[in-house]
């Protein structure tokens, strides 16, 4: 995945994107409708989970990988859930 969210409307590159390289983002950073499913994903990324759902933003591994680069409302939901469960933020 080579893009993520900078704010509610701005998608930014996570790293240098080479000319001709496909732009790929992880649905977890912007999708939160539980019934939203992509199966199978065919992006070809080594990090691809092959199946995405609108609940993927809840995964701790993805919260750590994309920290602060979800849509702002998802960042707030993650922070509230971590506070409610007594989890520390992973800075």
N, C-alpha and C positions, 0 to 999 in steps of 0.2 A: 504494500500500500504506500503510495507516494504523496498523497494529499490528506489533509485533515482540516478541521475548522479553526479559524482565528477568532471568529465571533459568530453572531447569528446568521450572517449572510456571506461571509468571506471564506472561501476555500483557498488554502495556501499549500504550497509544496512543502513536504517534510524534509526533502533532500533535493539535490539537483536532478531534474528530469531531462533525460537525454532527448535530442531531436528524434522524432519517430516513435518514442516510447509511449505506450498507452498510459493515460492518466487513470489511476485506480484509487478508490477510497474505500474504507471499511464502513459498511452500513451502520455499524454499532455507534459511530460518532454522530449520526444524524437521524436515525430511525428508532422510534419507541412504540410503535403500534404492535402489540404482541402477535397479532395474526399475520403480520408482514413477514413473509418467508421467501428466501431465494434458495432454491435447491434443485439442481446443483449450481454453484457458482463456477464459472469457467474463466476466471481472471488469470489464472496461471501463476499467481504469486506464491512463493514458498511459505508465506505466513497465512495463506488462505485456509479458512476452516471448512470450505466446500459447501457449507450450509449456513445461512444467516437467518436470524429472526429478530423481530422487534424487541426482544428481551435481552439481546446480547450485551447491551450497555450495562447490564447488571453484573456481568462477569468481572471478578476481581482482577484477573490477568489483563483484561482489556482496559479496565479502569486505570491500572498502573501503566500500561503501554501508551495510552492516549491521554494521560492526565492533563486536565485543563484544555483539551482540544476537542471536546464534545460540543454540541450546541449548548449555549449558555443555560437553557432550562434543564438539560440533562446534567450539566456540571452541578447545578443547584440540587437536583434530586439525589445525585450521588453523595454530595456533601451532607444533605439531610439524613440519608440512610446511614452514612458512616457515623454521624453524631448520635443517631438513635441507637446504634448497636455498639457504641463506644469504640469504634475502630479509629485508629490514627490515620491521618492522611499520609500518603506515601510520597513525601517530598524528596 
